[in-house]
Amino acid sequence: MTNPNVVSEESAGTRAAPSRKAPVPLSGPRFHSDPQRLYNDMRREHGPVVSVELPGGVPAWLVIGYREMHQVTSDPELFPRDVALWNQWPEIPEDWPLRPMVGQPMPSVYYTAGAEHRRHIEMVESAMDTVDQYALRRVCEDLADRLIDHFCGKGEAELVADYAEPLPILALAWILGFPDEVGGQLAWTMKALADGGADAQAAHGQFFGHMQQLLASTKARPGDSLVSRMLEHEGSFTDEEYVLDLMAITAAGHLPTSDWIGNSVRLMLTDDRFAASMGGGRHSVGQAMNEVLWEDTPTQILSGRWAARDTRLGDSVIRRGDMLLLGLAAANSDPHVRQHVADSVEPAYTGNCAHFAFSHGEYRCPFPAQQIAEIIARTGLEVLLDRLPDIDLAIPAETLVRRPSAFLRGMTSLPVRFTPVRAVGGTP
C-alpha cells in the first residue's frame, strides 16, 4: 500500500507545489526580543513548515507546527538524525560557524541512527540511570551554597555568570568525575559553541580535548563516576565514541539547564502570580519551571533531522537529504494545541508535560538526563530563594537581554539585588 505522505522524485516534480516564499533568515533580533510573535508571523505566512536560511545562505526547513513536530519526531525512519544524509555537504565550508552545532558524520549518540543509535543510547542511558539522585541533590545544595556565599554579603549579583551558568557545569563535573577547576573552562567552550561565533571551531577542539583527558584519566583510575559506568557497559566502543558521547551528554546538560534556572528566576521576579510565594513557597518553583518549558523553553530550535526520502510535510515538499530543524518553542505555542489556555488567566500547566522542551520520540532527551537536569535546576532555585528571600531585579525587566542565538533562549545577564546576608560558614 502506498504511503500518501511519501512523494517520489518523479511525482514531486510534476505535482503543483504551493508558491514558495523567500526563506526566512534564521537570525536577527526578533529571535531574542519577541520570538513568539515571530513564530506567529511565520505560521500565518508560511504554514507549519517554514523554508529558512541559516547564516551563509544554507537552506533548511523549520518545523513550527505541533502536529508536524509530532510527525517528524515519531518517525525516525523517515526523519532520522543522520547528518550524513544532508544534501548540502558539498556547499558547507570547513569554517562554517554552525558546523559544530549542526554536526557532521560521527559515531556519537547524537549523530547516529537506527541500530547504531540504539547501541549508543543503551550505554549512555543505563549509565545515567545509575546516578544517585539523592547524592546529586546533596551535592547541588552544597554547590549552590558555595556559589551564593561568594556574593551573598554584597547585596547584589549577576545571577547568570555568578550562579545559573556555573551550577550545572559543576554538578556535571561531579557526575562525570572532573575536578571543579575544569568546570569554568567547559562552560566557556559550550557557550562559544551555542553562540556559533568565530571562536566556535576552536571551542569545539578544546571541548574534545577535555573529554579525551577525562576518558584517559578514568581508564587509568576508575571510580564511581558516569564515565566509569559507561566503560563498564557491555559492548565494544572506541575511544572516539566514548569522547563524542561525553561531549553530547555535557553539552546537552549544561546551557539548557542553566537557562532553565535563569528563565525560571526571571519569570518569578517579573510575574505577579509568583510574587506572594517568593518567600519560600516551593510549589511555585515547580510551577515556574514547568511554565518555562512551555513558554520560554531553553532549547528554542533543535538541529536536526534529515529526510531519508522525498516526502510531504504540511504543505511543503521535502526532498531527500533536506535538513529539518525542530522549532520546539514554536510548536509549544501552536494555537491548534493551545486554545484551552489562550483565554485563561491561569495557564493550565500544572501536570501538563506535553511540551516539546525535551523533544520527543526515539531521539528525545533520555529520561534519566531529564531527571538530572530537573534536580539541578530545582535545587538551585530552591536554595537561592531560601538564602535570599527578598531577591529582586536590579534593572527594569524590559531591559534584560537575551543570548544572541536562534537555537538557545537564555539571559545574557540577570542583575539582582537583595538584603545582604552572611555566608553559610559565617563569613560576611
N, C-alpha and C positions, 0 to 999 in steps of 0.2 A: 504494500500500500504506500502510495506516495505521500511524503510529509508535506503538507501545504505551506509550511514555513520555509522549506528549502527551495532555493531558486537555482537552476542550473545556469552555467555561464551563457548558454545559447539563449534561454528564455529571458534571462535578466537583460540581455542586450536588446531584445525585441519588445519587451513589455514596457508600456508607458510608465515612466517613473515620475514622481512628483517633482515639481520645479525645484531646482537646487538653489538655495540662497547662499550668499557669501559665508564662508566659515567664520565662526565666532572666535576671535583671538582668546586663547586660554591664559590671559594675563590682564593686568590693569587694575586700577584702584577699586573697581566695583566688587571684585572678589574679596576685598578686605573690608570695604566700608558697608556694603549692603548686598551680600550675596543672594539673599532670598528674593529680593526684588529682581536681581539679575536673572535668577533661575525662572522666575515667573515670566519675565520678558522672553526668555529663551523658549519656554513652554508654549507661549502664545504664538510666537513667530516661527518656530521650527518643529514643535511637537515633542514627543517624549525621547527622541533620539536626535542629538544635535551634531551637525558637522562642525568640528572645531579645528583650530590650528595652534599647535604648540610653538614655542619660540624656535626660530629658524625655519618657519614655514612648513613644519612637519604636520601632516594631516592625521586626524583621529576622529573617533565618534565618542561623544559624551552621553551616557545613558542617564536621563534625569527622571524618567517615569518609574513609579513604584512597581507597576506590573511588569514592565520591561526589565527592570533591575532583577526582579524575582526570576524572570525567564532566563536571563543570562547567567545568574549565579546558581541556578538549579540545573543547568545543562552543561556539565564540564566536558562532555564530548564535542558539542558544537562550539562551545566557547571556552576552550582550555586556557590555562595560564601558562602557555607555551610560547615564550618570546621568540623562539626560533622560527615560528610561523610568520613573523612580521614581514610584510611585503615592502617595507620601507628601508630595510637594512642597507641596500646599495646606496641610498641617499643620505645616510646618517654619518656625519663626520666623527672621527675619533674623539674630538674635543667637545662634542655637543654637551652642554652643561647638564641636561636632564638624563643623560645616558646612565649614570649610576642609579637614578631613581626608577627609570623605566625598566632598566635591566638589560641583560644580554644573555645569550645561551650559556647557562652554567648549571652545574649539578647541585642546586640548593633546594630546600623545602619550598622556597618561594617561586622558583622558576622551572619547576618540573611538572609533568602532567601524568595522568593515568597511574599505572602501577608504580612508576618511579616516584611520583609524588607521594603515593600511599606508603611506600617504603620509608621515605624521609619523615613523613608526618607521624608514623607509628613510633619511630625512635624519639622524635622531639616531644610528642605529646605524652608518651609514657614517662619520659624523664621529667617533664614539667609537673606531671601529676604526683611526683614524689616530694615536691617542695612542701615542707611543713608549714601549713598556713598559720598555725598559732605562733610558731617561732618567727615567721615572717612579720606578723603583726607586732610582736615584741621588738624586733629589730627596727621596724619602721617607726615605732613610738620613740625609741632611743635616738634614731637618726633625726626625727622631727624635732625632738627636744634640743639636740645638739645644734641644729641649724638655727632654731629660734633663739637659743642662748647667745648667738653671735650678734643679734640685733635687738633683742627684747628690751634692753636698757636704754636704747636710743629714742624710743617713741616713734620711730619711722623706719620703713624698709621698702625695698623694691622687691616685691614678692616673686616675680618671675626668676630673676637672677639669684636672689638670696634663698629661695625656698622651692618653688614649683619645679624648676629645672634640676637642681642637684638632688632632691629627694628620690625621684625614681631611679636615677642612674646609680646612686649609692646603694639603693635597695637591690638593684640588678647586679651590682658588683658583688654584694654579699651572696646572692643566689648563684652567681657564676664562679665565684672564688677569686675575684680581682681584689687587689689592695685598694683602699679608699682613694689613694692619690691618683690612680688611673682614671677615676670617675670623671674628673674635670676634663681630661683630655678626650675621653669618649664623648662627653656632652658636646664639645666643640665640633668634633668630626661629624656627628649626626645632625647637628643644627646646620652645618655647612651643606651637607647632602640634601637636606629638606629644602633649603632656600634655593638650591640649584644655581648658585652663582659661579663666578670664575674659579673659586677655590674648591668646587665640588669634587673634581677629579683627584686633587691632592688629598682631600679629606677621605675619599674612598680608599686610597692607598694606605693612609695611616690607620684607618679602621681595620683593614685587612691585616696589617702588621700587628696590631694589638691582639687580635684574635689568634693569630699564629703563635704569638708568645704565650697566650693563655693556654692554648692546647698543648704546647710543648711542656710548659711547667706542670700542667695537670697530669700528663703522661708520666713525667719524672716523679711526681709526688701526688698520687691520687688521694682524694679526700672526700668529704661529704659535701659535694657541690653538684650543680646541674651538669657540668661538663663531665664529671666522673660518672654520673648516671648515664649520660649519652654514650660514653666509652664502654660501659658495661653491657649495653644493649646488644642482643644477638643480631648478627648481620655484619656484613663487610662494608665499611665506609672508608674512603680515602681521607687523608688529612685535609685536602681541599674541601671535601664535602662537609666535614665537621666545621671547618672555619666559616664556610659560607652559611651554614645553618646557624651558627652562633651569631654571625652578623645579622641575619634575618630576625632572630629572637630579640637581640638587643635593640636594633633599630625600631622594631615594631613596639617594643615595650617602653621606650624612653619618651620621645616627644609626644606621642598621643596621650600617655599618662600624665605628663607634665601639663599639657594643655587641658586635660580633663580637670586637673586641680585648679589651674588658673581660670578657666572659663566658669567653673563652679563658684569660685570665690567672687568673680566679677558679678555673676548672677545674684548671689546672696547679698552683695553690697549695693546693688543698684535696683533691686526689685522689692517693692514694699511688702509683697507676700511673705518674704523671709525675714523682715526686719524684727518682728516680735520674737523670733526664735533664735536670734544671733547669740543669745547668752547661754547657749548650750543645749538647745532642743535638737537632739541628734537625729530625730526623724526627718528634720528639714534637710539635713545633709544628703540623705538618700534621695529625697525628692529633687533637690537641686542637681545631683549627679545624673539622675535619670532624665530630667528635663534637658540637660545639656546634651545628652546623647541624641535626643530628638531634634532640638532647636539649634544647637551650637556645637555639633559633633566635631571632635578634634581632627579626625580624618575626613576632610571635605570631599576629596576626589582620590580614588584609589586606582593605581595602574597595576595591571590592566588585564584584559582578556584579548585573545586573538581568534578571529573566526577561522574554524577548521575548514569551512567550505562556504560557498556563496549562500546567502540566506536573506530573509527579510526580518526586520525588527522594527516594530511600529510601522511607520510609513517609509522607512529607509531601506534601500538595497545595500546590504553589507557584502563586500567582496572577500573572498578567501585571503587571509593574511592581514585584513584590516585590524587595527588596534581599537579596542573599546575601553574607554575609561569609565570607571564606576562612579557616578555622581551620588555618593552616599547621602550627603546633606540635601541635595535637590530631591532625591527620591523620598526622603523623610518628610519633606514639605509638600509632596504631591497632593493637590486638593482632592483627588479621587479617593484617598485614604484618610484625609484629614478633615472631612466635612463635619465629623462629630465633635471636633474640638475647635473648629474655626469660629464659632459663635459663642464659645464658652469663656467665661471669665477665669475659671479654674480649669486649665487643660487636664484631660483625663490621662495623666502619665502614670499614676500610681499602679504598679503591677503590669504596666503595658511595656513589654520589651520587644515589640515587633518592629523596632527600628533597624536600620542597616549599619549602625555605627561600627559593628564588628564584622561587616559583610555577611555573607550567607552561603550555605551550601558546602560543597566539599573543600573549597579553598577559604572558608571563613577563618577568623582568628580562633585557634584551638581553645576549647572551654577552659582548660587549666590556665592558659595565658590570660583569659578574660578575668578569671578569679584573682590571679596575682595582681593584675592592674587595678581591680576594684579594691583589693586590700590596701595597696599602696596609696591610692587616691583617697579612699575613705579615711584611713588612719591619718594621713597628712592633714585633711580638712578638720577632723575632729580634734586633733592635738592643737592645731592652730587656733581654733575657736575656743578651746578650753583655756589655753595660755593667754590669749589676747581677746577677751570677750567684747571689748568695745572697739575693735578694729573697724576702720572706715577708709574710704578712698581719700587720697591726699590731693587729687585733682578732679575736675569735673569729668563725669563718666563719658561725655561726648568727645573728650579729647584723648581717650585711650586709643592706642594704635595697635593694629593687628599685624601679625607676621606677614611679610611680603611674599606669600606663597598661595597659589591657587589650590594646592593639594592639602596643606595642613592649616588649620584655623586655630590660632592661639594669639596671646597678647605678646607684644614685644617687651612691654613693661607693665607693672601693676603697682604704682606707688601707693602706699598706705600709711596711715598714722594711727596711733593708739596710746593709751596711758603706759608709760614705761613701767616695766616690772623687773624683778630680779631673776637672774638665771636660775635654773634648777639647782645648781650647786651652790647657790647663794651669792654668786658674783654679780655685781650690778651690770 
